[in-house]
Amino acid sequence: MPYVDRQNRICGFLDIEDNENSGKFLRRYFILDTQANCLLWYMDNPQNLAVGAGAVGSLQLTYISKVSIATPKQKPKTPFCFVINALSQRYFLQA
């Protein structure tokens, strides 16, 4: 369940596809930081990680061209899936 942290960022767990079209989704902790203009994801909640453990992925919000629900043709057996189009890459996430 998403929540807003003390820094006014939207945070929570989502599953992200490991590699496009791999079908393998990994659970990651996401932080949507609109002040820093980025979406970050971590192996776990950063509060639970070792000091200095950084994000395993990031995306500048200005690179995002479209966010939409994944079609059954794109991800036939993945409910609650959506896709983020950014530059020439697609990120499939599952809630």
Backbone as ProteinMPNN parsed JSONL, in Angstrom:
{"seq_chain_A": "MPYVDRQNRICGFLDIEDNENSGKFLRRYFILDTQANCLLWYMDNPQNLAVGAGAVGSLQLTYISKVSIATPKQKPKTPFCFVINALSQRYFLQA", "coords_chain_A": {"N_chain_A": [[0.843, -1.176, 0.0], [0.687, 2.141, -0.942], [2.248, 5.034, 0.548], [2.783, 8.307, 1.997], [5.865, 9.652, 2.751], [7.948, 11.269, 5.302], [9.289, 13.189, 3.876], [7.544, 13.958, 1.998], [7.217, 12.221, -0.172], [5.92, 9.769, -2.391], [5.674, 6.416, -1.585], [6.28, 2.861, -1.753], [5.768, -0.706, -2.305], [6.208, -2.358, -5.422], [6.051, -4.642, -8.184], [8.537, -5.149, -10.577], [9.343, -5.815, -13.934], [12.06, -7.879, -14.602], [13.777, -7.982, -16.96], [12.772, -6.605, -20.059], [10.133, -8.391, -21.502], [10.883, -10.758, -20.249], [9.217, -11.869, -18.412], [9.666, -12.298, -15.777], [9.124, -11.029, -12.691], [10.238, -8.794, -10.182], [10.106, -7.979, -6.765], [10.188, -4.71, -5.611], [11.067, -1.734, -3.799], [9.63, 1.322, -4.237], [10.175, 4.825, -4.725], [8.646, 7.779, -5.349], [9.807, 10.726, -6.131], [8.981, 13.82, -6.461], [10.101, 16.309, -6.069], [12.826, 15.963, -6.549], [12.516, 15.121, -9.041], [12.387, 12.401, -9.913], [12.01, 8.803, -10.183], [12.717, 6.263, -8.052], [14.023, 3.004, -7.311], [14.49, 0.376, -4.959], [16.099, -2.496, -3.415], [14.795, -3.106, -1.07], [12.883, -1.449, 1.502], [14.578, 1.532, 2.071], [15.132, 2.169, 4.742], [15.484, -0.275, 5.886], [17.767, -1.234, 4.795], [21.372, -1.598, 4.539], [23.57, 1.016, 5.624], [24.35, 3.371, 3.191], [23.568, 1.802, 1.062], [22.482, 1.937, -2.17], [20.036, 2.996, -4.653], [18.658, 0.549, -6.856], [17.709, 1.095, -9.28], [16.669, 3.814, -11.376], [14.76, 6.569, -12.679], [14.393, 9.426, -14.536], [11.777, 11.708, -14.278], [11.146, 13.444, -16.35], [11.828, 12.042, -18.609], [9.777, 10.31, -19.091], [7.306, 9.422, -21.325], [4.816, 8.304, -21.555], [2.317, 6.664, -19.595], [0.546, 3.764, -19.089], [-2.099, 1.292, -18.885], [-1.124, -2.055, -19.074], [-1.729, -4.022, -21.9], [-3.714, -7.015, -22.494], [-2.47, -8.386, -24.556], [0.171, -7.556, -24.378], [0.984, -8.359, -21.777], [-0.252, -11.121, -20.989], [-0.809, -12.812, -18.729], [-0.593, -11.295, -16.446], [-1.969, -9.68, -14.029], [-3.139, -6.398, -13.016], [-1.143, -4.813, -14.149], [0.995, -2.283, -15.423], [2.507, -0.035, -17.797], [5.409, 1.904, -18.256], [6.551, 4.191, -20.49], [9.61, 5.343, -21.462], [11.972, 7.299, -22.933], [13.588, 5.194, -25.091], [12.766, 2.886, -23.913], [10.777, 0.442, -22.187], [9.065, -0.008, -19.148], [7.686, -2.465, -17.262], [5.39, -2.728, -14.722], [3.892, -4.135, -11.809], [1.134, -3.981, -9.698]], "CA_chain_A": [[0.0, 0.0, 0.0], [1.532, 3.342, -0.975], [2.084, 6.029, 1.592], [3.61, 9.5, 1.841], [6.848, 9.686, 3.833], [8.182, 12.572, 5.943], [9.813, 14.118, 2.874], [6.42, 14.168, 1.079], [7.405, 11.376, -1.345], [5.036, 8.615, -2.425], [6.524, 5.236, -1.446], [5.626, 1.575, -1.596], [6.284, -1.843, -3.07], [5.655, -2.784, -6.703], [6.878, -5.624, -8.878], [9.032, -4.646, -11.852], [9.867, -6.894, -14.768], [13.523, -7.918, -14.562], [14.168, -7.543, -18.301], [11.569, -6.56, -20.879], [9.697, -9.664, -22.103], [11.38, -11.933, -19.534], [8.115, -12.436, -17.645], [10.099, -12.454, -14.388], [8.925, -9.793, -11.946], [10.942, -8.711, -8.913], [9.505, -7.032, -5.827], [11.088, -3.61, -5.294], [10.503, -0.611, -3.049], [9.685, 2.499, -5.1], [9.996, 6.157, -4.161], [8.373, 8.796, -6.35], [10.29, 11.983, -5.56], [8.672, 14.865, -7.434], [11.007, 17.446, -5.877], [14.072, 15.61, -7.233], [12.092, 14.793, -10.403], [12.806, 11.05, -10.286], [11.437, 7.592, -9.626], [13.82, 5.406, -7.6], [13.619, 1.735, -6.714], [15.484, -0.25, -4.08], [15.868, -3.907, -3.11], [13.861, -3.114, 0.057], [12.741, -0.117, 2.074], [15.918, 2.007, 2.435], [15.294, 2.14, 6.199], [15.863, -1.644, 6.255], [19.011, -1.585, 4.112], [22.625, -1.139, 5.147], [23.925, 2.407, 5.361], [25.059, 3.539, 1.93], [22.981, 0.996, -0.013], [21.814, 2.844, -3.092], [18.94, 2.523, -5.488], [19.035, -0.401, -7.895], [17.224, 1.654, -10.527], [16.105, 5.163, -11.301], [14.224, 7.096, -13.917], [14.036, 10.836, -14.472], [10.38, 11.859, -14.664], [11.062, 14.158, -17.624], [12.02, 11.076, -19.686], [8.559, 9.521, -19.263], [6.428, 9.95, -22.365], [3.474, 7.734, -21.433], [2.048, 5.62, -18.611], [-0.737, 3.181, -19.453], [-2.364, -0.07, -18.443], [-0.595, -3.055, -20.014], [-2.798, -4.752, -22.576], [-3.578, -8.475, -22.381], [-1.525, -8.852, -25.565], [1.523, -7.285, -23.872], [1.21, -9.184, -20.574], [-1.516, -11.859, -20.876], [-1.053, -13.464, -17.436], [-0.076, -10.402, -15.42], [-3.009, -8.722, -13.64], [-2.753, -5.134, -12.372], [0.135, -4.436, -14.735], [1.026, -1.065, -16.229], [3.762, 0.16, -18.503], [5.958, 3.256, -18.332], [7.4, 4.404, -21.663], [10.598, 6.383, -21.195], [12.97, 7.286, -23.998], [13.336, 4.047, -25.963], [12.623, 1.716, -23.055], [9.495, 0.244, -21.505], [9.155, -0.608, -17.819], [6.428, -3.086, -16.873], [5.256, -2.824, -13.278], [2.681, -4.796, -11.356], [0.72, -3.582, -8.354]], "C_chain_A": [[0.895, 1.247, 0.0], [1.244, 4.271, 0.197], [2.987, 7.213, 1.292], [4.556, 9.561, 3.027], [7.03, 11.11, 4.367], [8.705, 13.625, 4.981], [8.793, 14.376, 1.764], [6.604, 13.409, -0.245], [6.433, 10.208, -1.257], [5.911, 7.368, -2.489], [5.679, 3.973, -1.368], [6.236, 0.514, -2.487], [5.488, -2.05, -4.358], [6.558, -3.886, -7.228], [7.273, -5.024, -10.216], [9.615, -5.812, -12.638], [11.379, -6.773, -14.86], [14.119, -7.397, -15.867], [12.911, -7.579, -19.15], [11.355, -7.895, -21.576], [10.273, -10.898, -21.427], [10.249, -12.64, -18.788], [8.453, -12.626, -16.18], [9.997, -11.101, -13.69], [9.608, -9.88, -10.585], [10.286, -7.653, -8.036], [10.546, -5.983, -5.431], [10.336, -2.512, -4.557], [10.717, 0.657, -3.875], [9.468, 3.781, -4.305], [9.806, 7.116, -5.332], [8.697, 10.145, -5.715], [10.084, 13.095, -6.59], [9.561, 16.09, -7.266], [12.339, 17.196, -6.579], [13.801, 15.187, -8.681], [12.544, 13.395, -10.829], [11.981, 9.978, -9.582], [12.615, 6.685, -9.304], [13.252, 4.074, -7.131], [14.811, 1.05, -6.068], [15.138, -1.715, -3.881], [14.818, -4.056, -2.003], [13.704, -1.668, 0.502], [14.128, 0.352, 2.517], [16.177, 2.043, 3.937], [15.753, 0.771, 6.683], [17.2, -2.068, 5.652], [20.225, -1.058, 4.868], [22.882, 0.313, 4.764], [24.732, 2.477, 4.069], [24.532, 2.7, 0.782], [22.156, 1.912, -0.906], [20.667, 2.193, -3.832], [19.465, 1.54, -6.523], [18.548, 0.063, -9.263], [16.671, 3.042, -10.314], [15.652, 5.606, -12.684], [13.858, 8.552, -13.703], [12.608, 10.99, -14.999], [10.231, 12.566, -16.003], [11.258, 13.223, -18.822], [10.754, 10.28, -19.991], [7.654, 10.187, -20.297], [4.991, 9.463, -22.206], [3.439, 6.7, -20.312], [0.662, 5.081, -18.937], [-0.871, 1.779, -18.872], [-1.814, -1.021, -19.502], [-1.762, -3.831, -20.609], [-2.622, -6.255, -22.368], [-2.612, -9.053, -23.422], [-0.078, -8.656, -25.091], [1.879, -8.225, -22.725], [-0.054, -9.988, -20.289], [-1.811, -12.444, -19.497], [-0.554, -12.614, -16.273], [-1.154, -9.38, -15.053], [-2.405, -7.49, -12.961], [-1.399, -4.633, -12.86], [-0.014, -3.126, -15.516], [2.426, -0.882, -16.795], [4.13, 1.643, -18.507], [6.864, 3.301, -19.554], [8.311, 5.578, -21.371], [11.736, 6.243, -22.187], [12.678, 6.095, -24.907], [13.147, 2.761, -25.172], [11.23, 1.664, -22.45], [9.75, -0.462, -20.181], [7.769, -1.158, -17.494], [6.437, -3.253, -15.356], [3.921, -3.442, -12.932], [2.388, -4.393, -9.929], [0.164, -4.777, -7.608]], "O_chain_A": [[1.765, 1.383, 0.859], [0.146, 4.285, 0.753], [3.859, 7.13, 0.428], [4.118, 9.528, 4.177], [6.345, 12.036, 3.933], [8.579, 14.822, 5.239], [9.127, 14.938, 0.721], [6.2, 13.89, -1.304], [6.154, 9.712, -0.165], [6.789, 7.268, -3.346], [4.514, 4.011, -0.969], [7.104, 0.795, -3.314], [4.263, -1.932, -4.376], [7.691, -4.044, -6.774], [6.435, -4.452, -10.913], [10.289, -6.68, -12.083], [11.914, -5.704, -15.157], [14.9, -6.446, -15.848], [12.077, -8.47, -18.993], [12.278, -8.458, -22.166], [10.166, -11.994, -21.977], [10.305, -13.848, -18.558], [7.604, -13.073, -15.409], [10.692, -10.15, -14.049], [9.56, -10.915, -9.92], [9.95, -6.565, -8.505], [11.64, -6.318, -4.977], [9.118, -2.384, -4.681], [11.854, 1.021, -4.176], [8.691, 3.821, -3.35], [10.677, 7.252, -6.191], [7.953, 10.641, -4.869], [10.913, 13.286, -7.48], [9.76, 16.838, -8.223], [12.919, 18.122, -7.146], [14.729, 14.928, -9.447], [13.021, 13.205, -11.948], [11.354, 10.211, -8.548], [13.421, 6.374, -10.181], [12.136, 4.016, -6.615], [15.947, 1.124, -6.536], [14.011, -2.132, -4.149], [14.047, -5.015, -1.999], [14.326, -0.767, -0.063], [14.796, -0.358, 3.268], [17.329, 1.956, 4.363], [16.342, 0.655, 7.758], [17.708, -3.145, 5.966], [20.109, -0.183, 5.726], [22.456, 0.772, 3.704], [25.687, 1.723, 3.885], [24.983, 2.854, -0.353], [21.236, 2.583, -0.437], [20.372, 1.01, -3.662], [20.587, 1.682, -7.009], [18.927, -0.507, -10.286], [16.258, 3.402, -9.212], [16.1, 5.088, -13.707], [13.098, 8.877, -12.791], [12.276, 10.455, -16.057], [9.269, 12.305, -16.725], [10.888, 13.579, -19.941], [10.665, 9.64, -21.039], [7.286, 11.354, -20.164], [4.055, 10.12, -22.662], [4.398, 5.957, -20.104], [-0.293, 5.85, -19.051], [0.103, 1.168, -18.433], [-2.021, -0.808, -20.697], [-2.673, -4.244, -19.892], [-1.515, -6.72, -22.098], [-2.004, -10.097, -23.189], [0.789, -9.485, -25.367], [2.959, -8.815, -22.713], [-0.852, -9.592, -19.44], [-2.981, -12.561, -19.132], [-0.141, -13.143, -15.241], [-1.25, -8.329, -15.687], [-1.307, -7.542, -12.407], [-0.608, -4.097, -12.084], [-1.024, -2.898, -16.182], [3.392, -1.491, -16.334], [3.288, 2.512, -18.729], [7.83, 2.544, -19.647], [7.846, 6.677, -21.069], [12.382, 5.199, -22.269], [11.576, 6.015, -25.45], [13.346, 1.668, -25.702], [10.588, 2.691, -22.23], [10.55, -1.395, -20.104], [6.793, -0.409, -17.456], [7.358, -3.835, -14.783], [2.942, -3.295, -13.664], [3.256, -4.448, -9.058], [-0.241, -4.649, -6.452]]}, "name": "protein", "num_of_chains": 1, "seq": "MPYVDRQNRICGFLDIEDNENSGKFLRRYFILDTQANCLLWYMDNPQNLAVGAGAVGSLQLTYISKVSIATPKQKPKTPFCFVINALSQRYFLQA"}
